[in-house]
């Protein structure tokens, strides 16, 4: 009986347990089905919103375009303010880019007024340089607008490479303007920083908006090692957020003793390297492989007065989208009694619709060739009148009306890469060529100086203009002007054909203008040329070659100087079988530059100086900039190696926050310190830089004692392949047809 009772209890327990299991399974199935329904519903709703935002301008359009920007509040405020009357997202993108153009142009217009009050020679020189550089920055914005104009949004996602390159260039030119005020005194530097504040942020937002364009077009944002996302570090003493409703005297931000504002780059000739700082406690590591959203920076105070000693009109109360998900009506603060209410939307012109045109353009047809001569000197603007200090000036012009209409030049749309097959002549024997110009010091050519030959090169030409430079030492400063495209220098060897100069920082020239040869025209090529700056190490910055042009190629060339030898300033560049020698930061800049089978030679510096091979200058994390050394040799000259004690030398240091340098499959000699990388100043850039070494060899290649900053990365084979010229700088489209030795992927070493 007891057995039967126990058996019945067991059966009952099993039955109850079975019922509970079945109920749990049913509940799980129901929950999963409900969850899937919610997920499907959410995905469908998101897809509908994005599809609508891609065809007409909606609140979602603004959200997506601003989603990846680093200054999101400014982006949303700007696009919300100008979107009235704009029907398609493409025109909203153009209008957003145009806002940056107008702000930068406003800064240019004010430089003349500031220039009149400036007594410091270096600051005055910096202002003149800013006017030049900001004009180029606007050119890059304008040609980006023209590129957007050629495509509907769905097609634009496949044509964003040039947009990234040009907008990265625009950001770089703006930063180069501000860099010109390094170590200057007076009010001009802070005033220029304030004038450019909004324009710089709008330009950087324009660059970041490319990811939003791709998402709107259905492609999703770019992912992978080339597109890491990090919070933007904000220096404590630097103001960043815009106040559109200011009516105050401009308050010039004063940098703290260790501020990076007007010595943010630092003197690039610091004689000693401080001990490596360790990463701060409590920091959060970042997985560079994950496409992370950029956290919104905390609001910081700013007083932006676009007009000195001038009241600025305030906008009427209006509807402001303050929630990323919900539109709410939020009244603006009551305007001050001294201001006049202005409706920002009044007289707001619609973005002009482009005239119907064919995308298939015959770029060679109806090309006008103009020939001009110049002595190569830079134009100098001379401003007369009484000089007044900034705090005594009253600018009487009206506050500019920032509209979305920007005039663009047709010449900005001309693609210099229209005919890449023309460049196959680079591998030809110079003696068999029929060049456009021959330079020879003995009078056997058309010209005796290189600049005379350059002056005859046409603008905007899709055909190569070949200048054969016979053996000799040419003591002149050479500049290839902007829009003088596809110029080719052919020499008789880097030790036989030399271009030499001696301009330097100590003797009063800005770093940007010290270059012996400056290349500004796209599609430039050089073979068998030596570029030299003979200013000694005590003259500080002295550039041998500066390249500020897209799709440039240097083969079998030599760049020789001490500090700042090769300025890879901007855009895309390729170097093959070249030698670069110097002491401090002797390869620097923010171009996307790839070096294959090149030799970097560290020269003996002054006493107590340390040497850095690279100082990459990537200021914005969305920028394409970076230095890639593949299959190269990093060594030192005999005088360096035999010195007792041997000076310290490093692979590089972070000039800007997002400095990016990759060294792979290269030979690293014993002159490189075991720590590998040096800091710039303090902890600046150590967490946000991107430094990687991949499969290197040699006595200096051991990474076991390298610094352990967060910015030091390890690359997989696939990630390393992302930095090869075929992928990183799209080399197959403009290098492959030149017959220059070129490997699209990792070099076979």
C-alpha positions in Angstrom: 0.0 0.0 0.0 2.8 2.4 0.9 4.5 1.4 -2.4 1.3 2.2 -4.4 0.9 5.6 -2.6 4.5 6.5 -3.3 4.1 5.6 -6.9 1.0 7.7 -7.3 2.8 10.7 -5.7 5.7 10.3 -8.2 3.3 10.2 -11.1 1.6 13.3 -9.8 4.9 15.1 -9.4 6.0 14.1 -12.9 2.7 15.2 -14.4 2.9 18.6 -12.7 6.6 19.0 -13.8 5.7 18.1 -17.3 2.9 20.7 -17.4 5.2 23.3 -16.0 7.8 22.5 -18.7 5.2 22.6 -21.4 3.9 25.9 -20.1 7.4 27.3 -20.0 8.0 26.2 -23.6 4.7 27.7 -24.8 5.5 30.9 -22.9 8.9 31.1 -24.4 7.5 30.5 -27.9 4.9 33.2 -27.3 7.5 35.6 -25.9 9.9 34.9 -28.8 7.1 35.4 -31.4 6.1 38.6 -29.7 9.7 39.8 -29.5 10.2 38.9 -33.2 7.1 40.8 -34.1 8.3 43.8 -32.2 11.7 43.6 -33.8 10.3 43.1 -37.3 7.9 46.0 -36.7 10.7 48.2 -35.5 12.9 47.3 -38.4 10.1 47.9 -40.9 9.3 51.3 -39.2 13.0 52.3 -39.3 13.3 51.2 -43.0 10.2 53.3 -43.8 11.6 56.3 -42.1 15.0 56.0 -43.8 13.4 55.4 -47.2 11.2 58.5 -46.7 14.2 60.6 -45.5 16.2 59.6 -48.6 13.6 61.0 -51.0 12.2 64.0 -49.2 13.5 66.2 -46.4 12.0 65.1 -43.1 13.0 65.4 -39.5 14.5 62.0 -39.9 16.7 63.3 -42.7 18.3 65.8 -40.3 18.7 63.2 -37.6 20.5 60.8 -39.9 22.8 63.4 -41.5 23.9 64.7 -38.1 24.1 61.3 -36.5 27.8 60.8 -37.1 29.0 64.4 -36.6 31.2 65.4 -33.7 29.3 68.7 -33.2 25.8 67.4 -33.4 24.0 70.3 -31.8 25.5 72.7 -34.4 24.6 70.3 -37.2 21.0 69.9 -36.2 20.5 73.6 -35.5 22.1 74.5 -38.9 20.1 72.0 -41.0 16.8 72.7 -39.1 17.3 76.4 -39.8 18.0 76.1 -43.5 15.7 73.2 -44.5 12.7 75.3 -45.2 11.9 75.2 -48.9 14.4 72.4 -49.6 12.6 69.3 -51.0 15.3 66.7 -51.5 18.1 65.5 -49.2 20.8 66.2 -51.8 20.0 69.9 -51.8 20.0 69.9 -48.0 23.5 68.4 -48.0 24.6 71.0 -50.5 23.1 73.7 -48.3 24.9 72.3 -45.3 28.2 72.4 -47.1 27.4 76.0 -48.2 27.0 77.1 -44.7 30.6 76.2 -44.0 31.7 78.1 -47.2 30.0 81.2 -46.0 31.4 81.1 -42.5 35.0 80.5 -43.8 34.5 83.3 -46.3 33.3 85.6 -43.5 36.6 84.8 -41.6 38.6 85.7 -44.7 36.8 89.0 -45.1 37.7 89.9 -41.5 41.4 89.1 -41.8 42.2 92.4 -43.5 40.8 94.3 -40.6 42.7 92.3 -38.1 45.8 92.6 -40.3 45.7 96.4 -40.0 46.0 96.2 -36.2 48.8 93.6 -36.1 52.3 94.8 -35.3 53.9 91.4 -34.7 55.7 90.4 -37.9 55.0 86.7 -37.5 51.4 87.2 -36.6 51.0 89.4 -39.6 52.6 86.8 -41.8 50.2 84.2 -40.3 47.2 86.3 -41.2 48.4 86.6 -44.8 49.0 82.9 -44.9 45.5 82.2 -43.5 43.9 84.2 -46.3 45.7 82.0 -48.8 44.9 78.7 -47.1 41.3 79.4 -46.3 40.7 80.3 -49.9 41.9 76.8 -50.9 39.7 75.4 -48.1 36.7 77.0 -49.7 37.7 75.6 -53.1 37.6 72.1 -51.6 34.1 72.7 -50.1 32.9 74.1 -53.5 34.1 71.1 -55.5 32.4 68.9 -52.9 29.2 70.8 -53.5 29.6 70.3 -57.3 30.2 66.6 -56.8 27.0 66.2 -54.8 25.2 68.1 -57.5 26.1 65.4 -60.1 24.4 62.5 -58.4 21.1 61.6 -56.9 21.4 60.4 -53.3 21.2 56.6 -54.1 24.1 57.0 -56.6 26.1 59.4 -54.4 26.9 56.7 -51.9 29.3 55.1 -54.5 30.9 58.5 -55.2 31.9 59.6 -51.7 35.6 58.8 -51.9 36.5 62.1 -53.4 34.2 63.9 -51.0 36.1 62.4 -48.1 39.4 63.4 -49.6 38.4 66.9 -50.5 36.6 67.7 -47.2 39.6 66.2 -45.3 41.7 68.6 -47.3 39.4 71.5 -46.4 39.7 70.7 -42.7 43.5 70.4 -43.0 43.9 73.8 -44.7 41.9 75.4 -41.9 44.1 73.8 -39.3 47.2 74.8 -41.1 45.9 78.4 -40.9 45.7 78.1 -37.1 49.0 76.4 -36.9 50.6 79.5 -38.4 50.0 81.3 -35.2 52.2 78.9 -33.2 54.5 80.9 -30.9 53.1 84.3 -31.9 52.0 87.0 -29.5 49.2 89.5 -29.6 45.5 89.2 -30.2 45.5 88.0 -33.8 45.8 84.3 -33.0 42.9 84.2 -30.5 40.8 86.4 -32.8 41.4 84.1 -35.8 40.5 81.1 -33.6 37.2 82.8 -32.7 36.4 83.8 -36.2 37.0 80.3 -37.5 35.3 78.4 -34.7 31.9 77.9 -36.3 33.3 77.5 -39.8 35.7 74.8 -38.7 33.0 72.9 -36.9 30.6 73.2 -39.9 33.4 71.9 -42.2 34.2 69.0 -39.9 30.5 68.2 -39.7 30.3 68.2 -43.5 33.0 65.6 -43.5 31.2 63.5 -41.0 27.9 63.9 -42.8 29.2 61.6 -45.5 28.4 58.6 -43.3 24.8 59.9 -43.0 24.6 60.3 -46.7 25.6 56.7 -47.2 23.0 55.6 -44.6 20.3 57.6 -46.2 21.1 56.0 -49.5 20.7 52.6 -48.0 24.3 51.6 -47.6 24.8 52.0 -43.8 27.8 53.7 -42.3 31.3 52.5 -43.2 32.8 50.0 -40.8 36.2 48.5 -40.2 39.6 49.6 -39.1 39.6 52.7 -41.3 36.6 54.2 -39.6 37.0 54.0 -35.8 34.8 56.2 -33.7 36.1 58.0 -30.5 34.8 60.8 -28.3 36.3 64.1 -29.3 38.8 65.3 -26.6 38.1 69.0 -25.7 41.0 71.0 -24.3 39.8 72.6 -21.0 40.8 76.1 -22.0 39.3 75.9 -25.5 35.7 76.9 -26.1 33.7 75.0 -28.7 29.9 75.3 -28.6 28.2 78.0 -30.6 26.0 80.6 -29.1 24.0 82.1 -32.0 22.6 84.8 -29.8 25.5 86.8 -28.5 25.6 90.5 -27.8 28.8 90.8 -25.9 32.3 92.1 -26.3 34.5 89.3 -27.6 36.3 87.5 -24.8 39.5 86.1 -26.1 40.1 82.7 -24.4 43.4 82.7 -22.5 45.3 79.5 -22.7 46.4 77.9 -19.4 50.1 77.3 -18.9 49.9 73.8 -20.4 47.2 74.6 -23.0 47.5 73.4 -26.6 45.7 76.4 -28.1 48.5 78.6 -29.5 51.3 76.3 -29.0 49.2 73.2 -29.7 51.8 71.8 -32.1 54.7 72.8 -29.8 58.1 73.8 -31.1 59.1 70.9 -33.3 62.7 71.2 -32.1 62.4 70.2 -28.4 65.9 69.0 -27.6 65.0 66.4 -25.1 62.3 63.7 -24.8 60.5 63.5 -21.5 59.8 60.1 -19.9 56.9 58.3 -21.4 53.7 59.1 -19.5 51.6 56.1 -18.5 47.9 55.9 -19.4 45.6 57.5 -16.9 43.8 55.3 -14.5 40.1 54.8 -15.0 40.1 55.2 -18.7 37.9 53.1 -20.9 39.5 51.1 -23.7 38.0 51.3 -27.1 37.6 48.5 -29.6 38.7 50.0 -32.9 37.1 47.1 -34.8 33.6 48.1 -33.8 31.8 50.9 -35.6 30.9 52.9 -32.6 28.7 55.9 -32.5 30.4 59.1 -31.5 29.2 60.2 -28.0 28.0 63.7 -27.9 30.5 66.0 -26.2 29.4 67.9 -23.1 28.4 71.4 -23.8 31.1 74.0 -23.1 30.8 77.7 -22.8 31.6 80.0 -25.6 31.0 83.6 -26.6 31.1 83.8 -30.3 30.9 87.3 -31.6 31.0 87.4 -35.4 31.3 91.1 -35.3 33.5 92.9 -33.0 31.8 95.6 -30.9 28.6 95.0 -32.8 25.3 93.8 -31.6 24.0 90.7 -33.2 20.3 90.3 -34.0 18.6 87.4 -32.3 16.1 85.0 -33.9 12.4 85.1 -33.1 11.0 82.3 -31.0 10.7 79.2 -33.1 10.1 75.5 -33.0 13.3 73.7 -32.1 13.7 70.0 -32.3 15.3 69.3 -28.9 14.6 65.5 -28.8 16.1 63.1 -31.2 12.9 61.1 -31.2 10.1 63.7 -30.6 9.5 67.1 -32.0 8.5 69.6 -29.2 7.8 73.2 -29.3 10.3 75.0 -27.1 10.1 78.7 -26.9 13.3 80.7 -27.2 14.5 82.8 -24.3 13.1 86.4 -24.4 15.4 88.6 -26.5 17.3 91.3 -24.8 15.8 94.8 -24.9 18.8 96.1 -26.9 18.4 93.7 -29.7 16.1 93.5 -32.7 14.2 90.3 -33.4 15.1 88.8 -36.7 13.5 85.8 -38.4 16.4 83.7 -39.7 14.1 82.3 -42.3 13.1 85.6 -43.8 14.5 86.0 -47.3 16.1 82.6 -47.1 16.7 81.7 -50.7 16.0 78.2 -51.9 19.0 76.2 -53.0 19.2 76.6 -56.7 18.4 73.5 -58.6 21.2 72.4 -60.9 20.6 72.7 -64.6 19.9 69.4 -66.4 23.2 68.0 -67.5 24.7 64.7 -68.5 27.0 62.8 -66.1 28.9 61.4 -69.0 31.0 64.4 -69.8 33.7 64.6 -72.4 36.3 66.3 -70.2 38.8 66.8 -73.0 36.3 68.7 -75.2 36.5 72.5 -75.2 39.4 72.8 -72.7 40.8 76.3 -72.8 44.6 76.4 -72.3 46.0 79.6 -71.0 49.7 80.2 -70.6 51.1 82.7 -68.1 54.5 83.6 -66.9 55.5 84.3 -63.4 58.7 84.6 -61.4 57.3 82.2 -58.8 57.0 84.8 -56.0 53.9 84.8 -53.9 51.6 87.8 -54.1 51.8 90.0 -51.1 48.8 92.0 -49.9 49.8 95.5 -48.7 47.3 97.2 -46.4 47.8 100.8 -45.7 46.2 103.1 -43.1 46.5 103.6 -39.4 47.0 100.5 -37.2 44.6 100.1 -34.3 44.6 97.5 -31.6 41.8 94.9 -31.7 40.2 96.2 -28.6 39.9 99.7 -30.2 38.5 98.6 -33.5 34.9 99.0 -34.7 33.9 97.0 -37.7 31.2 98.8 -39.4 30.0 96.3 -41.9 26.7 94.6 -41.4 26.5 91.2 -39.9 26.6 88.8 -42.9 23.5 87.0 -43.9 24.4 83.3 -44.1 22.3 81.7 -46.8 22.6 78.4 -48.5 23.4 79.7 -51.9 27.1 79.6 -52.8 28.6 80.4 -56.2 30.8 77.7 -57.4 33.2 77.8 -60.3 32.9 75.4 -63.2 36.6 74.9 -63.0 36.2 73.3 -59.6 34.3 70.4 -61.2 37.1 69.5 -63.7 38.5 66.2 -62.8 42.2 66.0 -63.3 42.1 62.2 -63.1 39.9 62.0 -66.3 42.6 60.2 -68.3 44.9 58.2 -66.2 46.3 56.2 -69.1 48.3 59.3 -70.2 50.8 58.7 -67.4 52.5 55.7 -68.9 55.2 57.9 -70.1 56.8 58.1 -66.7 58.7 54.9 -67.3 60.1 56.1 -70.6 63.7 56.8 -71.3 64.1 60.6 -71.0 66.4 60.7 -74.0 63.6 59.3 -76.2 60.9 61.7 -74.9 59.5 64.7 -76.7 58.9 66.8 -73.5 56.8 70.0 -73.5 59.8 71.9 -71.9 63.5 71.2 -71.3 65.4 72.9 -68.5 69.2 73.0 -68.8 71.6 75.3 -67.0 74.0 75.1 -70.0 71.4 76.6 -72.3 70.8 73.4 -74.3 67.1 73.5 -73.4 64.2 75.8 -73.7 64.7 77.3 -70.2 67.5 77.7 -67.7 65.3 77.7 -64.6 62.5 75.3 -63.6 60.0 78.1 -62.7 60.3 79.5 -66.2 59.2 76.1 -67.6 56.4 75.7 -65.0 55.0 79.1 -65.9 54.2 77.8 -69.4 52.1 74.8 -68.2 48.4 75.1 -68.9 45.7 75.1 -66.2 43.2 72.3 -65.9 44.8 70.2 -68.5 43.9 66.5 -68.6 47.1 65.8 -70.6 50.6 65.6 -69.0 52.9 68.5 -69.3 56.3 67.0 -69.2 59.3 69.0 -68.0 62.6 67.4 -68.6 65.2 68.7 -66.1 68.7 67.9 -67.1 71.5 67.2 -64.6 72.5 70.1 -62.5 72.0 71.8 -59.1 69.1 74.3 -59.5 69.1 76.8 -56.7 65.5 78.1 -56.8 62.2 77.7 -55.0 59.7 76.0 -57.2 55.9 76.1 -56.8 53.4 74.2 -58.9 50.2 76.4 -58.7 46.8 75.0 -57.9 44.9 73.9 -61.0 48.1 73.5 -63.0 47.4 69.8 -63.1 49.3 66.8 -64.4 52.8 68.3 -64.5 55.6 65.8 -64.8 59.2 66.4 -63.6 61.7 64.0 -65.2 65.2 64.2 -63.9 68.4 62.3 -64.6 68.6 60.8 -61.1 68.2 62.2 -57.6 71.9 62.8 -57.2 72.3 64.4 -60.6 69.2 66.6 -60.9 68.8 68.5 -57.7 66.5 71.4 -56.7 67.9 73.1 -53.6 66.8 76.0 -51.3 67.4 77.2 -47.8 64.3 79.0 -46.5 63.7 78.3 -42.8 61.6 79.2 -39.8 64.4 81.0 -37.9 65.1 83.4 -40.7 61.4 84.5 -40.7 59.5 82.1 -43.1 56.5 80.1 -42.0 56.9 76.3 -42.1 54.4 76.1 -44.9 56.4 78.4 -47.1 59.9 77.1 -46.4 59.5 74.4 -49.0 62.1 74.3 -51.7 59.5 72.7 -53.9 55.8 73.1 -53.2 53.3 71.0 -55.2 49.7 72.3 -55.3 48.5 71.0 -58.7 46.7 67.6 -58.8 48.2 64.7 -60.7 51.8 65.8 -60.2 54.5 63.2 -60.9 58.3 63.2 -60.4 61.0 60.7 -61.2 64.7 61.0 -60.7 64.7 64.3 -58.8 66.5 65.4 -55.6 64.7 67.8 -53.4 66.9 69.6 -50.8 66.7 72.2 -48.1 70.2 73.1 -47.0 69.2 75.1 -43.9 71.1 73.5 -41.0 69.5 71.8 -37.9 69.9 75.1 -36.0 67.4 76.7 -38.4 64.5 74.5 -37.1 61.7 73.9 -39.6 63.0 73.8 -43.2 61.0 71.8 -45.7 62.5 70.3 -48.8 59.3 69.2 -50.4 55.7 70.1 -49.6 52.8 68.2 -51.4 49.4 69.8 -51.2 47.9 68.0 -54.2 45.8 65.0 -54.9 47.0 61.8 -56.6 50.7 62.6 -56.7 53.4 60.1 -57.4 57.1 60.3 -56.6 59.4 57.5 -57.9 63.2 57.3 -57.4 63.4 60.7 -55.7 65.3 61.9 -52.7 64.2 64.4 -50.1 67.0 65.8 -47.9 66.9 68.3 -45.0 67.0 68.2 -41.2 63.8 69.2 -39.4 60.5 68.8 -41.3 62.0 67.4 -44.5 58.9 66.1 -46.3 55.5 67.8 -45.7 52.8 65.4 -46.8 50.3 68.1 -46.3 47.0 66.8 -47.8 45.1 64.6 -50.1 46.4 61.2 -51.6 50.1 60.6 -52.3 52.2 57.6 -53.3 56.0 57.2 -52.9 58.0 54.4 -54.4 61.8 53.7 -54.0 62.4 57.1 -52.6 64.8 58.2 -49.8 63.9 60.7 -47.1 66.4 61.9 -44.6 66.2 64.3 -41.6 66.2 64.7 -37.9 63.0 65.8 -36.2 59.5 65.0 -37.6 61.0 64.7 -41.0 57.9 63.1 -42.5 54.8 65.0 -41.3 51.4 66.3 -42.4 47.9 65.0 -42.9 47.9 63.4 -46.4 46.8 59.8 -47.0 50.3 58.9 -48.0 51.7 55.4 -48.8 55.4 54.6 -49.0 56.5 51.4 -50.7 60.1 50.2 -50.7 61.4 53.6 -49.5 64.3 54.4 -47.2 64.0 56.7 -44.1 67.4 57.8 -42.9 67.8 59.5 -39.5 70.5 62.1 -39.5 72.7 63.2 -36.6 70.9 66.0 -34.7 72.2 68.7 -32.5 73.5 67.8 -29.0 70.7 66.5 -26.6 68.2 66.3 -29.4 66.1 63.3 -30.1 64.8 62.4 -33.6 61.3 61.4 -34.7 60.8 59.8 -38.2 57.1 60.8 -38.4 54.7 63.3 -36.9 51.3 62.7 -38.5 48.8 65.5 -38.2 45.3 64.1 -38.3 43.1 66.5 -36.4 39.6 65.0 -37.2 38.8 61.3 -36.7 36.8 61.3 -39.9 39.7 62.5 -42.0 41.4 60.1 -44.5 44.9 61.2 -43.3 47.6 58.8 -42.3 51.1 57.7 -43.0 51.7 54.1 -44.2 55.2 52.6 -44.6 55.2 49.2 -46.3 58.4 47.3 -47.2 60.5 50.2 -46.2 63.9 50.6 -44.4 64.2 52.8 -41.3 67.8 53.3 -40.5 70.3 56.1 -39.7 73.4 57.6 -41.3 76.8 56.4 -40.2 77.5 59.6 -38.2 74.4 58.9 -36.2 75.1 55.2 -35.6 78.8 55.8 -34.6 78.0 58.6 -32.1 78.8 57.9 -28.5 76.3 58.0 -26.9 74.0 57.3 -29.8 71.1 59.9 -29.9 67.6 58.6 -29.3 65.3 58.2 -32.3 61.7 57.1 -32.5 59.2 55.9 -35.1 57.0 59.0 -34.5 55.0 61.1 -32.2 51.4 62.4 -32.3 51.3 65.9 -33.7 47.5 66.0 -33.6 44.9 64.2 -31.6 44.1 61.5 -34.1 47.6 61.0 -35.5 47.7 57.8 -37.6 50.9 55.9 -38.7 51.2 52.3 -39.8 54.6 50.6 -40.3 54.4 47.2 -41.8 56.7 44.6 -43.3 59.6 47.0 -42.9 63.2 46.7 -41.7 63.7 48.8 -38.5 67.4 49.3 -37.6 69.0 49.5 -34.1 68.8 53.3 -34.0 65.1 53.1 -33.0 64.5 53.2 -29.3 62.9 50.1 -27.8 59.9 52.2 -26.7 59.2 52.9 -30.3 57.1 56.0 -30.1 57.5 59.3 -28.3 54.8 61.6 -26.8 54.2 65.1 -28.1 53.6 66.8 -24.8 52.2 65.2 -21.7 49.3 62.8 -22.4 48.2 64.6 -25.6 47.0 62.2 -28.2 48.2 59.0 -26.4 44.6 57.6 -26.2 43.3 58.8 -29.5 46.3 58.2 -31.9 46.5 55.1 -34.1 50.0 53.6 -34.2 50.5 50.1 -35.5 53.4 47.9 -36.4 52.8 44.8 -38.5 55.3 42.0 -39.3 58.4 44.2 -39.2 62.0 42.9 -38.8 65.4 44.1 -37.8 67.1 44.9 -34.5 64.7 47.7 -33.8 61.5 45.8 -34.6 61.0 44.1 -31.2 57.7 45.3 -29.8 58.0 43.7 -26.3 59.3 47.0 -24.8 57.0 49.4 -26.8 55.0 52.0 -25.0 51.5 50.8 -23.9 49.3 53.7 -24.8 45.7 53.1 -25.7 46.6 54.4 -29.2 49.0 51.5 -29.8 47.2 48.9 -32.0 47.7 45.4 -33.1 46.6 44.6 -36.7 45.4 41.4 -38.2 46.3 40.5 -41.8 43.0 41.7 -43.0 43.2 45.0 -41.1 46.8 45.6 -42.4 45.4 45.1 -45.9 43.1 48.0 -45.4 46.1 50.3 -45.4 47.5 49.1 -48.7 47.5 51.6 -51.6 44.8 49.8 -53.6 42.3 50.1 -50.8 43.5 53.1 -48.7 44.2 55.6 -51.5 42.4 53.8 -54.4 45.6 53.4 -56.2 44.3 51.2 -58.9 42.4 54.1 -60.4 45.4 56.5 -60.7 48.7 54.7 -60.0 48.3 51.4 -61.9 48.4 52.9 -65.4 51.6 54.8 -64.9 54.1 51.9 -65.1 55.6 53.1 -61.8 56.4 50.0 -59.7 53.3 49.5 -57.6 51.7 46.7 -55.5 48.0 47.3 -54.7 48.1 44.9 -51.7 50.7 44.1 -49.1 54.2 44.1 -50.6 55.7 40.7 -51.3 58.8 40.9 -49.1 
